[in-house]
Amino acid sequence: MLAIFFLIAGLYMIFQKEVKISSKRSIKGPIAQKIGLIFIVPALLSYIPAMFPKNFFSVIISYVVLLGYAVAIITIFYFVFFNKDAGKDDIKTSIK
């Protein structure tokens, strides 16, 4: 279920090229696409251990998937709470 959520969120970010952070801020352009890739990679990697029998390789992939989810969540928290002064091309601020 988590993989499906991250896959949908990542595809949305890649194709829309925009991520709404709040009502006043959004990330647009290639930065939004890179964040989308950060979301898609662990979602796709989560299906790899099911293809192989239980061995060392599938355990390593499982840990990489968990690490990928953690990086995606930390990235979103960074952009929401700490990245307020990014470049004008990357983050658009509009006050309504």
Secondary structure as the mmCIF struct_conf table of DSSP 4:
data_model
#
loop_
_struct_conf.conf_type_id
_struct_conf.id
_struct_conf.beg_label_comp_id
_struct_conf.beg_label_asym_id
_struct_conf.beg_label_seq_id
_struct_conf.end_label_comp_id
_struct_conf.end_label_asym_id
_struct_conf.end_label_seq_id
HELX_RH_AL_P HELX_RH_AL_P1 LEU A 2 GLN A 16
STRN STRN1 GLU A 18 LYS A 20
BEND BEND1 SER A 22 LYS A 24
STRN STRN2 ARG A 25 LYS A 28
TURN_TY1_P TURN_TY1_P1 GLY A 29 GLY A 29
HELX_RH_AL_P HELX_RH_AL_P2 PRO A 30 LEU A 45
TURN_TY1_P TURN_TY1_P2 SER A 46 TYR A 47
BEND BEND2 ILE A 48 ILE A 48
HELX_RH_3T_P HELX_RH_3T_P1 PRO A 49 MET A 51
BEND BEND3 PHE A 52 PHE A 52
BEND BEND4 LYS A 54 ASN A 55
HELX_RH_AL_P HELX_RH_AL_P3 PHE A 56 PHE A 77
HELX_RH_PI_P HELX_RH_PI_P1 TYR A 78 PHE A 82
BEND BEND5 ASP A 85 ASP A 85
TURN_TY1_P TURN_TY1_P3 LYS A 88 ASP A 90
STRN STRN3 ILE A 91 THR A 93
#
